[in-house]
Amino acid sequence: MTPEATRKKSEWAVRVFRDWHKWKNDQNILSEAELSVYDGIDDMSKGDLNFLLQKFVFEVRKKSNESYPPKTLYDLFIYLQ
């Protein structure tokens, strides 16, 4: 059984990832490759997830448009895997 704190952090990371992808989609700045691989994070192959995570880590921002601190980026990355 997954501890409650781990489950919540995983849900948070997935929500941030989906918000980032939605923002890129709303701005019409998704590349052809990004559009072709995103069927939902739960259904992605490891290769597709790896491809998007590379972009995500470099591009994701807080809602205030500030960068996330390195530790937070690490947590996002870990909880999405």
N, C-alpha and C positions, 0 to 999 in steps of 0.2 A: 504494500500500500504506500502511495506517495504521501509524504508529509504535507500538511496544509500549506506551509510557507513555500515549499517548492512548487506546489500546484499553482499558487497565486502568482509567483514570479514567472512561471511559464506562461500563464494566461496574459500577464502584463507584457511579456516579450512578444508574444504572438500579436497582441493588440497594437503594439508600437510598429511591428513589421507590417501589419495590414494597413495601418494608418499611413505609413510611408509609401506603400505601394499605391494606395488609393490617391494620395496626394500627387504622386508622379502621373498616375492615370488621368486625374482631373486636370493637370497642367499640360496634358498631351506631350509628355517628355519621356515616355517609356520607349525604349528602343524596340526594334522588331524582335530581337532575341528575348528581351524581358517580357514582352507580350506573349510570346510563344510558350514560355515555360511556366507561367503562373496560372495554375488551375486551383490553387488553394494550397496553403502550406502543408496541410495534412496529406495531400495527394502527390506532393512533389517527389521526384527521384532525388537521390543524394547529390547527383551531379547538378541538377537544376537548383536545388537548395544552395549548394556551394556557390554557384554562379551568382545568384541573387544576394547571398549573404556578403559576398565581397563588395558589391555595390552598396548594399545597405549600411555596412559599417562605416563607409566613407561618406555617405550622403545623409544619414538620418540626423535629424535635429529635434530639439525640444519644440513644443508649440510656440515658445517665445522666440524661436529661430536661433537660440544659442546652441552651441555644441554640447553634447553629453560629455561628462568627465570620462577619462579612460576606464575607470573601474566600472562605470555604468555600461559603457560599450562592451566591455568584457562580459558582464552579466547578461546583456541582451544576446550576445553571440552564444554563450554557453546554454542559456535557457531555450534558445531556438533549436538547438541540435537534438 
